[in-house]
């Protein structure tokens, strides 16, 4: 089997890059990868790709190549086995649109085709919004729309995982990923009767964004959820003792 070559399109120039470096190191993933910061949010990408209501003839890589500096354009002429997009939900943004997010999540639903979109709710800091491990309270953790503006400070004051690169150690990250998967499955309506690990293969990110949009509309809050941590399970469920950790966390 040829070695995976992955292109990661991330929103920011620091946190997301540090997170993925930490994940690759934690799990010793034997893949080639390029991480490219998009440097603006998902709503700008939507306007570039779906400005007329339909995806035009310009592919994602074509859009990225148009925006890239001359020395980086070569990155978008390569063959990648997988393309991942990592962006924030950002309900505080003046271009925030639940309907547009659902369009994006529906379109970017497969890493080996158009690309797979991982949305972090409300932003990438959700991936370290754990007070300690185990942290079963994470399953019920939300943030109000009003508090999204100070969410980075909230995480900074509450979490013991201030640095992805220094504080992400394998046993804790295993538990973070399982908790994230369980929470995502619950948002999708799964109750774990057959075990959450067995249900994971049916996890649908479009259902997650719809559930988050409904919660924001009805309760003016979102569930804290760093879905890009789920990349590890999507890469291989065999990397984590899901069932063992699930039993430990939930009894």
C-alpha positions in Angstrom: 0.0 0.0 0.0 1.4 3.4 -0.9 2.1 5.9 1.8 -0.7 8.4 2.5 -0.1 11.9 1.4 -2.4 14.3 3.2 -3.1 18.0 2.6 -4.5 19.8 5.7 -6.1 23.2 5.1 -6.4 24.8 8.5 -7.9 28.2 9.5 -5.1 29.6 11.5 -1.4 29.9 11.5 -0.6 28.6 15.0 -3.1 26.6 17.1 -4.3 24.2 14.4 -0.8 23.6 13.2 0.5 22.9 16.7 -2.5 20.6 17.3 -1.8 18.4 14.3 1.9 18.3 14.9 1.1 17.1 18.4 -1.4 14.4 17.1 1.1 13.1 14.5 3.8 12.8 17.2 1.4 11.2 19.8 0.4 8.5 17.4 3.5 8.1 15.3 1.5 8.3 12.0 3.5 7.2 9.0 2.1 9.7 6.5 3.4 12.5 4.5 1.5 15.7 5.0 1.5 19.4 4.2 -0.3 21.9 6.5 -1.5 25.1 4.8 -3.1 27.9 6.8 -6.1 29.5 4.9 -5.7 32.6 7.1 -9.4 33.4 7.1 -12.6 31.7 8.1 -15.0 29.1 6.5 -17.5 31.8 5.4 -14.9 33.4 3.1 -14.2 29.9 1.6 -17.9 29.4 1.0 -18.2 32.7 -0.8 -15.3 31.7 -3.1 -16.7 28.3 -3.9 -20.5 28.7 -3.7 -21.0 32.4 -4.4 -23.8 31.6 -7.0 -25.5 29.0 -4.8 -23.7 26.1 -6.6 -20.2 24.8 -6.5 -18.5 26.1 -9.7 -16.0 24.5 -11.9 -13.1 25.6 -9.7 -12.0 22.9 -7.4 -10.9 23.4 -3.8 -7.3 23.0 -4.8 -7.9 25.5 -7.6 -9.3 28.0 -5.1 -6.4 27.5 -2.8 -3.9 27.8 -5.6 -5.4 31.2 -6.7 -4.9 32.5 -3.1 -1.4 31.1 -2.6 1.8 33.0 -2.9 3.9 32.2 -6.0 6.3 30.0 -4.1 3.5 27.9 -2.6 1.4 27.3 -5.7 3.2 24.0 -6.3 1.5 22.5 -3.2 -1.8 22.5 -5.0 -0.5 20.6 -8.1 0.4 17.5 -6.1 -1.5 14.3 -5.8 -2.9 13.8 -2.3 -4.6 10.6 -1.0 -6.6 12.7 1.4 -7.6 16.4 1.9 -8.8 17.6 5.3 -10.2 21.0 6.1 -10.2 22.3 9.7 -12.3 25.4 10.5 -14.1 27.0 13.4 -17.9 27.4 13.8 -17.6 31.0 14.9 -21.2 32.0 15.6 -20.0 35.5 16.5 -18.8 36.2 13.0 -20.9 38.7 11.0 -21.0 36.3 8.1 -22.1 33.3 10.2 -24.7 31.3 8.4 -26.1 27.9 9.6 -27.4 27.1 6.2 -24.1 27.8 4.5 -22.3 25.6 7.0 -24.6 22.7 6.3 -23.9 23.1 2.5 -20.1 23.1 3.2 -20.4 20.0 5.5 -22.5 18.2 2.9 -20.1 18.9 0.1 -16.8 18.3 2.1 -17.8 14.8 3.4 -15.1 12.5 2.1 -11.3 13.0 2.5 -10.5 11.0 -0.7 -13.0 12.9 -2.8 -13.8 16.6 -2.4 -12.2 16.7 1.0 -13.4 16.2 4.6 -14.4 19.2 6.7 -13.9 19.1 10.5 -15.7 22.0 12.2 -14.6 22.9 15.8 -17.3 24.2 18.0 -17.0 27.1 18.8 -13.4 27.1 17.7 -10.2 25.0 17.8 -9.6 25.7 21.6 -12.5 23.2 22.1 -9.8 20.5 21.5 -8.2 21.4 24.8 -11.3 22.3 26.8 -10.7 19.5 29.3 -10.3 20.3 33.0 -8.4 17.1 33.7 -8.6 13.5 32.6 -10.8 11.7 32.9 -13.3 14.6 32.4 -16.8 13.1 32.0 -18.3 16.6 32.5 -17.0 17.4 29.0 -20.0 15.4 27.7 -22.3 18.2 28.9 -20.1 21.2 28.4 -21.5 24.1 26.4 -20.7 27.7 25.7 -23.2 30.5 25.2 -23.2 32.6 22.1 -22.4 35.6 24.4 -19.3 33.8 25.9 -17.9 32.8 22.5 -16.1 36.2 22.3 -14.2 35.3 25.4 -13.9 31.6 24.8 -10.1 31.5 24.5 -9.9 33.1 28.0 -12.5 30.6 29.4 -10.4 27.7 28.2 -7.2 29.4 29.3 -8.5 29.7 32.9 -10.1 26.2 33.1 -8.0 23.8 31.1 -4.9 22.0 32.3 -3.9 21.5 28.6 -2.7 25.0 27.6 -0.2 23.8 25.0 -1.0 21.2 22.4 2.7 20.4 22.0 3.7 20.3 25.6 0.7 19.0 27.4 -0.9 16.5 24.9 0.3 13.1 26.2 -0.9 9.9 24.7 -3.1 8.4 27.5 -4.9 11.7 28.0 -5.3 12.3 24.3 -6.8 8.8 23.9 -9.5 9.7 26.4 -10.1 13.1 24.8 -10.7 11.5 21.5 -13.1 8.9 22.9 -15.0 11.6 24.8 -15.2 13.7 21.7 -16.5 10.7 19.7 -19.1 9.8 22.3 -20.3 13.4 22.5 -20.5 13.7 18.7 -22.5 10.4 18.5 -24.9 11.6 21.2 -25.5 14.8 19.2 -26.4 12.6 16.3 -28.9 10.7 18.4 -27.0 7.5 19.2 -27.4 6.2 22.8 -24.5 3.7 22.9 -26.7 0.7 23.5 -24.6 -1.3 21.2 -21.4 0.4 22.4 -20.3 3.7 21.0 -17.3 2.2 19.2 -19.6 0.1 17.0 -21.7 3.1 16.2 -18.8 5.3 15.2 -18.6 4.2 11.6 -22.0 5.8 11.1 -21.1 9.2 12.5 -22.3 11.9 10.1 -20.7 15.4 10.5 -23.6 17.0 8.6 -25.9 15.7 11.4 -23.5 17.3 14.0 -23.7 20.7 12.4 -27.5 20.5 12.1 -27.7 19.6 15.8 -25.4 22.5 16.7 -27.4 24.9 14.6 -30.6 23.8 16.3 -29.0 24.2 19.8 -27.8 27.7 18.9 -31.2 28.7 17.6 -33.2 27.2 20.6 -30.8 27.7 23.5 -28.3 30.4 22.2 -25.4 28.1 23.0 -23.3 25.4 21.3 -21.9 22.1 22.5 -18.1 22.3 23.0 -16.7 19.9 20.5 -13.4 19.7 18.8 -14.2 17.4 15.9 -10.8 17.5 14.3 -9.6 15.2 17.1 -11.7 12.6 15.4 -9.2 12.5 12.5 -7.3 9.9 14.6 -10.3 7.5 14.6 -11.0 8.2 11.0 -7.4 7.3 10.2 -7.6 4.0 12.2 -9.9 3.0 15.1 -7.2 0.5 16.0 -5.0 3.3 17.4 -7.1 3.6 20.5 -8.7 1.1 22.9 -12.1 2.7 22.4 -14.1 0.1 24.2 -11.8 0.0 27.2 -11.7 3.8 27.6 -15.5 4.0 27.1 -16.0 1.5 29.9 -13.7 3.4 32.1 -15.3 6.7 31.5 -18.9 5.7 31.5 -18.9 2.6 33.7 
